[in-house]
Every structure is written in structure tokens, then in C-alpha cells.
């Protein structure tokens, strides 16, 4: 993977993690690094769970489209919901 793809992957993962944290109202609890981690792991989760159902790849599969961003965002929101459920006992 070229360096520029890696940088774009980190930036897009960070933005997706940030948007997901705003949707789930956990933005005040996590910083930039955690947003990147949530975005990338959420994209992997979305690619594993959602992509086969809708036929759209995630950003982790070298696809950069609106559908890929939405699949990755939904995966990140699911990830934060599961983390909130385990941590607090409620999805929030």
C-alpha cells in the first residue's frame, strides 16, 4: 500500500470515527487517536457485517465512494453502540 493511501485511510477513518462519536454522543470522551481507531475498526466491522448484505465495500477494501463511507460509518456506530452497551449497560 503506498504511503498516500495509508494517510488517506487514517484521515478518512478519523473523520468517520469522529462523526460516529458525535452520533453516539461519545465525542467528549475520546480524542483524535481513538476516533481513528474507531473509524478503522468500524469500517472493518461494516465491511464484514454490512458489505455482503448491500454489496458495497468499506473504505478498508480500497474503495472510496459515498456507499463505502456510509458502510464504514454504520460499522463505526455499531462498534460504539456495543462498547457503550458493555461499558454502561445501555446503548445510549
C-alpha positions in Angstrom: 0.0 0.0 0.0 1.5 3.3 -1.0 2.1 5.9 1.7 -0.6 8.3 0.4 -3.2 5.6 0.6 -2.3 5.0 4.2 -2.5 8.7 5.0 -5.9 8.9 3.3 -7.0 5.8 5.2 -6.1 7.4 8.5 -7.7 10.7 7.8 -11.0 9.2 6.5 -11.0 6.7 9.4 -10.6 9.6 11.8 -13.4 11.6 10.2 -15.7 8.6 10.2 -14.8 7.8 13.9 -15.5 11.5 14.8 -18.9 11.5 13.1 -19.8 8.2 14.7 -18.8 9.5 18.1 -21.0 12.6 17.5 -23.9 10.4 16.6 -23.5 8.2 19.7 -22.7 11.3 21.9 -19.3 10.0 23.0 -17.2 12.7 21.3 -16.2 14.3 24.6 -14.7 11.0 25.9 -12.4 10.2 23.0 -9.6 12.1 21.3 -8.2 12.0 17.8 -6.3 8.7 18.1 -9.4 6.9 19.4 -11.5 8.4 16.6 -9.1 7.0 14.1 -9.2 3.6 15.8 -13.0 3.6 16.0 -13.2 4.6 12.3 -10.9 2.0 11.0 -12.2 -0.9 13.2 -15.8 0.3 12.5 -15.0 0.2 8.8 -13.7 -3.4 9.1 -16.8 -4.3 11.1 -19.0 -2.7 8.5 -17.1 -4.5 5.7 -17.6 -7.8 7.5 -21.3 -7.4 8.5 -22.9 -4.9 6.1 -21.0 -5.1 2.8 -22.2 -8.6 2.0 -25.8 -7.5 2.6 -25.7 -4.4 0.4 -22.9 -5.2 -2.0 -20.9 -2.1 -1.2 -17.3 -2.3 0.1 -15.9 -0.4 3.0 -13.0 2.1 3.0 -10.7 -0.8 4.2 -11.3 -2.5 0.9 -9.6 0.2 -1.2 -13.0 1.7 -2.2 -13.6 5.4 -1.8 -17.3 6.2 -2.6 -20.3 7.5 -0.8 -21.6 4.0 -0.2 -18.2 2.9 1.2 -18.2 5.8 3.6 -21.8 5.0 4.7 -21.0 1.3 5.3 -17.9 2.4 7.3 -19.9 4.9 9.3 -22.6 2.4 10.2 -19.9 -0.1 11.2 -18.3 2.6 13.5 -21.7 3.4 15.0 -22.4 -0.3 15.7 -18.9 -0.5 17.3 -19.6 2.4 19.6 -23.0 1.0 20.5 -21.5 -2.3 21.5 -18.8 -0.6 23.5 -21.4 1.6 25.3 -23.5 -1.5 26.0 -20.6 -3.3 27.6 -19.3 -0.3 29.5 -22.5 1.3 30.8 -25.2 -1.4 30.3 -27.1 0.8 27.8 -26.5 1.7 24.1 -27.2 5.4 24.9 
